Amino acid sequence: MRWTLPALFFTILVISLWLHPQGVSGTFAGEQSVATFLSAAALLTLAVLCWVKSFHDEKRWLVFSLFFFIALVDEVFMLHEHIKDLLIFKFPEHPHLFHESATLVSGIVGAVVCVMLVRQMQSENKKMIYLSAVAGAGSLFCDVLSLGIIPEEILKLVAELVAVYVLSGEFE
């Protein structure tokens, strides 16, 4: 089961990019891009995996489920992007990092959740969670420094798919 979910997401990505070559721009399945669609699917999968795990293990897995659900809502409704736009509109004279504060706060929360996840993981999965965290941090830096949507989305998907891989392995 461990490779099933990430392989499914990768297959969807390849097929959808083949059928929908504009890929990162343009609408796919009601989302702004294939990457956004897959990111939302990965976050929903993570939320459900943690929720199910809370039935078998400690209830603290509900906290992880809630985190991934909030991240899903942010992804679908672009909440931190709207906050950024509002900050730029209301405070145009403030520095760029101030405008990126919602993105930075979500990155800090993600790092805290990563540390909490590492404490819950089996030892062989801890390195993979660190890999997911590094990819997530890379995505955050690409976003904050405006280094391009493609590297940002690729790193974000890598982070989420590695997390799906790790959490699905926790059931074995």
N, C-alpha and C positions, 0 to 999 in steps of 0.2 A: 504494500500500500504506500510505502514511503515515497516512491518515485512517481506514483500514479498522478497525484494532483499537480505537481510542478510540470510533469510531462504533458498533461492535458492543457495547462495554461500555455506552455510553449507551442504545442500543436495549434491551438486556437490562434496564437499570435502569428505563426508562420502562414497558416491558411488565410487568415484575415488580411495580412499584408499582401499576400498574393492576389486575393480577390479585390482588395481595396488599397492599391499602391500608394495613395497619398498618405496612408498610415497615420503619422502623428498629427496631421491636420485633416479636418473633415470629420463628419459624424459617422459613428459606428455604433450600432445597437443603442441608439439614443444618447450615447456619450460623445464627448468632443473629440475623442481619438480612441484607437485600439488600445493604446497604453492605459488610458483612463479607465476604459471598460475592464481590462484585465486587472488593473490595480484594485478597482472596486470589488471584483470577483475574489481576488486574493484576500483582501481585508475582510470580506464577508466570511470566507472560508476560515480565516484565522479566528474570527469572533465565534463562529460555530464550534470549531475544534476546542477552543478554551472553555466554552460553555458546557460542552459535552464532558470535557475532562473534569469540570467542577462536580459532576455527578459521581465520578469514580474516585476523585482525590479530594484534596482540601478545597474549601470554598473560595480560597484566594484566587483561584483560576477565574472566578467571576469578574474580578478586577481587570484581569487581562482581556477577558471577553468584552467588557465595557470599553476599555481603551481602544481595542480594534474596531468596535462598533462606532465609537466617536470619530476615529480616523476615517472610517467608511463614510460617515455623514459629511465630514469635511471634504473628502475626495469628490463625492457626488455633487454637493452643493457649493463647492469651492469657497468655503467659509473664510479660510485665512487669506485667500486672494481678495475677497470683498473687504476684509478688514484692512488689508494693505492699501487698496484703492481709496478707502475712506480716509486713512491716515495721510495719504499723499494729497487728497483733496483738501482736507482740513488743515494740514500742517505742511504745506509745500516747502517751507524754508528749513524744515528739520532735515538732518542728515539721512542718507540712504538706509543705514542700519536701523534707524528709528522706524522707517516705513516697513522694514522687514521684521519688526518685532514679533508679529504673530507667527511668522515662519520660524523664527529663532526659539520662541517659547515652545512651539510644538516639537522642535528638535530636542530641546532640553527634556521635555516630558518623555519623548521617545527614548532618550538615553537612560532616564530613570527606570522606565519600564524594562529596558534591556537588562539593566543590572538586576532588577527583580526577577526577570525570567531566568537569567543565568543561575540564580540561587535555587530555582525550582527544577532545573534540567538535570538529566543524567549526565555524567561526566563526558561521554563521547559527543554529546550535542552542544556543549558549551562553546567550543571553538567555532561551530557553525553560526551560533547566535552572534558571536563577535564579528564574524564575516558579514552577517546581515546588518549589524550596527555600523560597520565601516562603510558598506554600500549605501545605507541610509544617510549617513553623515556626508558622504560624497554627493548624494542627490541634493541634500540641503545646501551644501556649499555651491553647487552648480546653480541652484535657484537664487540664493542670496547674491551671488556674484554675477548673475546673469551670463553664465557661461554657455548657455544653449539648452533648448528644450529636449533635444535628443539624448545627450548624456545624462541630463537630470532624470528623464523618464526611464532610461535603461537602468541606471543605478537604483532607482526606486523599485522597479520591478524585480531586479536581482535581490534586493533586500527583502521584499515581500515573499518572493518565491522560495528563498532560502528559509525564511521563517515558516512557510507552509511545509516545506520538506522536514524541518526539524520537529515541528509540532505534530505532524502526522506520524512521525517516528516514535513519538512519546507513547503511542497507543500499542506499540508492538511488544 
